[in-house]
């Protein structure tokens, strides 16, 4: 359980840094770093995550987004599998014809 909590905390910290990477530590640009900056950073992060999670761009995150994401992943995996299969076929050594007796 501790590992799951640690992973969630690391992902959350990463998201905060990612969605606030352009602003630096003074997120609200008031010349000081305080609780207001933390609040602004969290707000930026929540909005960024919502925008990213809204796959079908309908303004809300719901089951339709999960379905759209699943469909996109399935399509990408199928495409990657096809490319891998083609690469394996190209890389496989050619079978030599059996000598005639």
Helices and strands as residue ranges (DSSP letters): H 2-19, H 35-53, H 63-91
